[in-house]
Amino acid sequence: MSRLTNSHLQTYVDVTSFLEFIKTIWQPHSGQREFLLNNARLKVLACGRRWGKTDVCAAQVVSSLIGIGGTKHFLIAPTLDQAKLLFNRVLDLVDKLFDLPNAPWLERPKLKLSPFP
């Protein structure tokens, strides 16, 4: 298994290495993997129910948070409940990642839920 090193964390997390490291927690299907490996600045998911949009977006946010210091992400959804669902999925993934043995992360990302509905 390839390991992420501190040098990866200083600039950007290699998504392939990230996916390899988290495979015990989450396995993306081929469409999710294609989404994560695409390095476009803006991405749009147009897919049906139960495709795994929440999971893949949470993985995208977490891979960015642990790779680049000081990034900001805005989770926007049609309803507050949907935004909270994604935020909670990000928190869950972060908690699971930091519980993995030999986790190469330097420190746990700081996550803040805005008080504004």
N, C-alpha and C positions, 0 to 999 in steps of 0.2 A: 504494500500500500504506500503510495506517495504521501509524504507529509508536508504540510505547510510549514515554512520556516519563518523566522522573524523577518527576514528580508522581504518575503512576500507581504508581510503585514505592514511594512513601512510604506509601501506604495499601493498595491492592488492585489487582492486575492485572486489567484488563478482559479477560475470557476471549476475547471476539471478536477483540480486537486481538492477544492472545497467539496464537490460532489462525492469524490472518493472518500473523503474523511467522514462525511455525515451519512454514508450509506447504511450504517446500523440504525440510524434514526429515521431516515426518509429516503425512499427510492423514487425518483421522478420517472414518469413514463416518457416515451420518445418525444412527444410534443412539448412536454415541460422541459426536457433536457435541451431541445432545440431553442426554446425561449431563453433559457438561462445562458446558453453558450453564445447567443447572438449579442454582439457588443454595440448595438445601435443605441444612440443616446435616448431616444424615445421609443417605447414599445407599446403595442396595442394588442390586447387579447380579445379576439372575437370568437368565442366558443360557447358550447352549450352547458347545460347544467351538469354538475358532478364531474367536470373536466379536471378540477383541482386548481382553479385560479387562485384561491386563497392560499393554498400551500406553496405554489410556485412563486407568488408575489412575496410571501413571507421569506422564502429562501433567498430571493433576490435581494431583499432589504438586508437580511442578516449577513449575506456574503459581502455586501457593500460596507456595512457597519464595522465588521471586523477587519476589513482591509484598508480602509482609508480613514485616517483620523479626522474627526471634526465634520463629518458629513451630516447633512440634515435631510430627512425624508418626510414628506407629507403624505399621509394616508387619507385619500379622499374617496368617498363613496356616496351614493345617492341618499343613504340614511345613516344616522349616527350608529345605529346597531350594526350595520354592515362594516363601518369603519372600525368599530370596537372589535368585531370578529377578527379582522385582519391584524389589528394591533395585538390582541391576545394571542394570536397564532405566532406572531413574531416573538413575543415574550416567552412563550412555551418553547420555541425552537432555541432561543438563546439559553434558557435554563438547561435544556437537554445538552446543548453543545458544551457548556461549561462543566457539566457533570461527567463528560467523557474522559477516560484515562488518557494521559499524555496529550491533552489539548494544548495546541501551540499558541493559543491566544495570549496576548500580553496582558490585557485586562478586559473585564466585562464592559460592554458598551453602556453608556448612560442613556436610558430611555425615559421619555417624559410624555405623559398623556396631558394634552392641553386641556385646560378647564373650560374651553369654549365649545359649546355644542354646535 
